Amino acid sequence: MMMNNKIAVISDTHGLLRDEVVEIVKDCDVIFHLGDIGNQEVLDRLNQLGKVYAVRGNNDGEWAKELPDDLFVELYDFTFYLVHDKSMISAEHSKNADIILYGHSHRYEQYEKGMKIYFNPGSCGVERFRLPITMAVFYVDEMARGIRMDRIDIPGTRDRQPDSKMSAAKLFMEEMNMKKNIRRIMKGMKKNRSIEFMASKYHISEKLVRQICRIYVTHPGVDADGIMDKLEVSALYQ
């Protein structure tokens, strides 16, 4: 089977287009970006590398207002449905899709359900919660209607792979606990509670509380996921 068409599938760059990603993307015919691009400069650079299909992420601001929230692409005899957040998948829009693509969670995922493939390439931008930096390349044989999906791991500034001391389950719980604390602090701010009070009550550092409060104030309407995306998590967890 000749896999003669290549699609780069990336998500959640958050303003960081790594050199390793560029080297892979520039050898592909088409680029899918599944949101949280980060800024116009990243999108412009990708457009210089190939044909781009992109959707808007929850952290893409006013600059990305012209980007769609979801996108239906017919390509190489396959139908692709692109959306940023899996929870926002439209049953109506995706019903005729062969492959449903999404990002947002920063976690690589691939499974089949109801004759459809669901696929998340993970994040190839800013590191988050020790999660690996990943993207994917789809190799498509249009004549035979075949497709191979290859995961690509990108080296980060530190080893982000789960090990015996930090299992995938523990990483997941760490992230869930972080979201819980963010929501507590958001509620505390509405009640005019002090940073010192919240840090003591929830047993977390004043530095983290202060940063969450700052993001909450400077980004009206941001949710817990949005705050997590903006936090300098790696520095806070050292």
N, C-alpha and C positions, 0 to 999 in steps of 0.2 A: 504494500500500500504506500503510495507516494504522498507524504504529508507536505504538500508544496505551498501551503498558505499558513502564515504565522500571525497570531493575535497576541499582543501583550496585554495582560489583564492586571491592573494595579488599582490600589485604593488607599485612601487616608495618608496622603503624602504630607498634609499639614504644612505646606510651604517648603518642604525639603525634598528635592529631587536628587537622589544620590547618584554619584558617578557610575556605580555598578549597575544601577537601574537604567541609566541612559545607554550604557553599552549594550544591554540586552534589548531595550526598546527599539533602538535605531536599526536593529536587524530584523524588525517585524514589519509586516505590511499594514497592520491596523493596531490601534491602541484603544482599549477600553479603560476609562478612569471612572471608578464607582463612587466618587464624591469625597468631600473634605479635602479638596485640592489644596487649599490654603491661600493662594493668591494668583493674580493674573500672570505673573512671571512664569510660574510652573506650567500653566496651560499654554502660554505662548511657546515655551521651550518644547513642549510635547508636540505642538502643531508644526514645529520645524523638523521633527523627527519622523512624522508619518500622519496618516489619517486618524483623527481623534474623534471618538464618541464619548461624551462625558455627561454625567448627571451632577446635580448640585447636592452637596452634603449639608448636614445641619449646622456645620461650623463655617460654611462658605458664606461670606457676607454680601453686602450690596453689590460688590464688584461682579458677583456671579448671578445676578438676578435674571439674566437672559438664558441661563442654563436650565434645562428641564429637570423636574423632580424625578421623572422616570422616562425611559426611552426604549422603544421597540426597534430592533435592528435586524434586518434580513440580510444575511451575508453568507456566501459560500454554501448555499442551500440549507443553512441552519437559521433558526429564528432565535434571537437573543433578547432577553428582557433585562434592562439595567435599572437598578434603583440603589439608593445609598443604604437605607435602613431596612433590614429584613421585615420589620414589623409594618412597613409601609407598602409592602407588595400589594399591588392591585390585582385581585382575582380576575377582574374583567380584562385588564390590559395584558395580563400574563397568560391567559388561558390557552393561547395558540403558540406559546413559546416552547422551544425545545430545551433551552438552557436559561435559568434564572440566576442573574449575577447580582451580588450585593456586597457591601463592605460594612463600615461602622464599628464592628466589634473588635477589629484588629486581630481577629482569630481566623486562621485558615480553616476552611470547612468545605467538604464535598460529599454529597449524598444524592441518592435517587428517591423520588417519591411520585407516584402516579404518572409514570412514564416521562417525568421531567427530571433534569439534573439541576440541583441547587448548588451554587458555588460561591465561595467567599475567598478571595486571594490573600486575605490578611492585610497587614499594613507594611508598606515599604518606605515609609517616611520616618517620622519621629518615633523613637523607642518608647515603649510603654509597658510598665509592670513586668519587666523581664520577658515579655512575649517575644518570640522570634520575629525577625524582619523578613517578610515573605512577599512574593508576587507569583505570577504564573504565566506560562506561555502555552497557548492552544495551537496545536498543529492540526490543520484541517485538510483532508482529502475531499475535495468537492465532488469529484467524479464518483468515488466509492461511497460518499457521504459518511466518512469516518472522521473521528476527532480524538486526539490524545491531549490530555491536560497534564502538563508538567509543573509541579511545584518547584520554585526556585527560592532557596534560602540566601539572604544577603547578610554578609558579616556586619556586625554593629560595632560600636565603640567598646562594648564589653560582650562577654559570652551571655546570650540571653536565653539559651536553651534550658528548659527545666532539667534538674538533676535530682539525685537522691535526696538532697536537702530541701528542694523546692519542687514538689510534684505538680503536675498540671492541675490536680484537684485543689491543692493548697493555693496555687496562683489564682484560681478562680475565686476561692473564698476570700483571698486578699482583696481582689477587685470588688467583690460584693460588699465587703465591710467598708471599703473606701466610699462606695456609693451611699451606703447607709449613713456614714458620718457626714458626707456632703449634704444630704437631705436634712439631717438634724441641724446643721449649721445654717442652712437656708431658712429653716423654720425659726431658729433662734434669732436670726437677724430681723425677721419680721416682728419679733417680740422685743426688739431692742436690747438683746442680751449682749454683754461685753465679750470681747475676745478671750479675756482671762477666764471668765465664768465658763464659757463653752469648752475651752481647752481643758479645764479642770474636770468638768462634768463628763466629758466624753473621752478623757484620758488620751488626748492627742496633743501634739505640740502647738504652741501659740503661733509658730511660724506657718504651719499648715493652715490653721484657722484663719490667720490673717490673709493668706494668699487666696483661700476660697472666698473670703468676704470681698476681697478686691475684685476678683473675677465676676462675682455675682453683681456687684455694684456697677462695674464698667461694661457689662454685657447684658442689658435688659432682656428678660425673657429666656435667658440661658437655663438649661436644665442640668441635672446631675451629670449626665453623659457629656454634655458640652463643657462643664467645668473640669471633668476628668481629662478631657482632651487637651485642655489648656494648661493644666498643672505641670510643673517641672517635677514630675513624679520621681524620676531616677535620682535627682539630687535630694529630694525629701526622704527617700528610703535608705540613704547611705547610713 
